[in-house]
Amino acid sequence: MRAEPTLVQWVEINRQAFLHNVREFQKRLGPTGLMAVIKANAYGHGLLEIARLSTEAGIDWFGVHSLEEGLALRQAGFRQKILILGYLPLAQAGEAVGADLRVTVYNLETLRALAAASRKLHRPALVHLKIETGTNRQGIAINKLGSFLSWLKKTPEVKVEGVSSHFANIEDTTDDYYPRYQLDNFLQAVKFLQASGLDVPVKHMSCSAAAILFPETYFNLVRVGIGLYGLWPSRETLVSCRLRGQEPLKLKPVLSWRARVAQIKAVPRGAYIGYGCTYRTTRPTRLAIIPVGYYDGYDRSLSNSAYVLIKGKRAQVRGRVCMDFIMVDITDIPGVKLEDTVTLLGSQGKEKIQADQLASLAGSISYEIVTRINPLIPRLIV
Ligand SMILES: Cc1ncc(COP(=O)(O)O)c(C=O)c1O
């Protein structure tokens, strides 16, 4: 679909790029299953749009954060296996079981609520036990697994379909000490479950960086988020890949963010621009006013530092990012007209703005730059 002339701003999702990225991971993973992590509005790319493209790519596992995301997928008709990765409030257990959603579990209370829902609805509750291996986020401590097992043995209506964990320090370093420590802990937990007679069919702990770097963490399913959207987890992941002599995946960014010029104006030398008068022109200046601000996810820390693309050229943000507007300098870009297309993220002509670039200006990571693009902005598959 091409951008509607009626839109003030829109996000373009490149279908070919997404399908290409899936193939790149599938090549790397071989027979290992691939879960598309589509939580947080598919990292800002649009939950249903990415679910649709994932279906086209043959992906049969989705990872979401919440019941609400899982239900939105079911209501839109998606039949894939859906795993809630976040927290399921006890009172939502019935809805999760009713919608055939798998639940990541790390509390006995959650198991009890799911068992009750299962008995009421006469259908099994499918759970994935999350093991605490060193991230100290969600997870069952290995020395507490025994109490979960004794409870599970008495409760056949709760089926342990999966066992999982998550890496803490795999993107931020080229040192593999901590991932290996976590992998060892996970293997210990898996061994304990096996020795206790619990045969768990699905084992998973890899994210994008692990999928790229460590085949020994694959087991039979990996959970890939950022890489499917064509973004490297970090520069360190790319460096590690090269250091290990592995072929880097050829990832293509999927998302472009565009808007229209809302006004063009000339201001004299010495004019202040925007709230707080943080920028003062040093020459007679032409400004384009762009109706995008921090409400839309264009971070306020990009004030006076980022640039956008107009007519394939860089236009510097002048003054502070407002709630709904930015002002950019088009003095050196002749011929800019009202409603010309502005690129905030993505390519235009020979120039491009990458999520990593905005992230380093904003003191953040690409994950946050794309994820925080306001979900109300239309996502168009192109
Ligand atoms: C539990 C879990 N699994 C997998 C992922 C995917 O990680 P990535 O986007 O680095 O592939 C995330 C991302 O935050 C996560 O929280």
The ligand as an SDF file (V2000), in Angstrom:
LIG
                    3D

 16 16  0  0  0  0  0  0  0  0999 V2000
   11.8840  -13.0930   27.0890 C   0  0  0  0  0  0  0  0  0  0  0  0
   12.3940  -12.5470   25.8010 C   0  0  0  0  0  0  0  0  0  0  0  0
   12.6840  -13.3940   24.8150 N   0  0  0  0  0  0  0  0  0  0  0  0
   13.1560  -12.9490   23.6280 C   0  0  0  0  0  0  0  0  0  0  0  0
   13.3350  -11.6100   23.3940 C   0  0  0  0  0  0  0  0  0  0  0  0
   13.8480  -11.1740   22.0520 C   0  0  0  0  0  0  0  0  0  0  0  0
   15.0740  -10.5360   22.1570 O   0  0  0  0  0  0  0  0  0  0  0  0
   15.7230   -9.8790   20.8610 P   0  0  0  0  0  0  0  0  0  0  0  0
   14.8190   -8.7790   20.4650 O   0  0  0  0  0  0  0  0  0  0  0  0
   17.0350   -9.3940   21.3280 O   0  0  0  0  0  0  0  0  0  0  0  0
   15.7900  -10.9380   19.8460 O   0  0  0  0  0  0  0  0  0  0  0  0
   13.0460  -10.6970   24.4110 C   0  0  0  0  0  0  0  0  0  0  0  0
   13.2570   -9.2740   24.1770 C   0  0  0  0  0  0  0  0  0  0  0  0
   13.2330   -8.4170   24.9780 O   0  0  0  0  0  0  0  0  0  0  0  0
   12.5680  -11.1790   25.6550 C   0  0  0  0  0  0  0  0  0  0  0  0
   12.2830  -10.3470   26.6540 O   0  0  0  0  0  0  0  0  0  0  0  0
  1  2  1  0
  2  3  1  0
  2 15  2  0
  3  4  2  0
  4  5  1  0
  5  6  1  0
  5 12  2  0
  6  7  1  0
  7  8  1  0
  8  9  2  0
  8 10  1  0
  8 11  1  0
 12 13  1  0
 12 15  1  0
 13 14  2  0
 15 16  1  0
M  END
$$$$
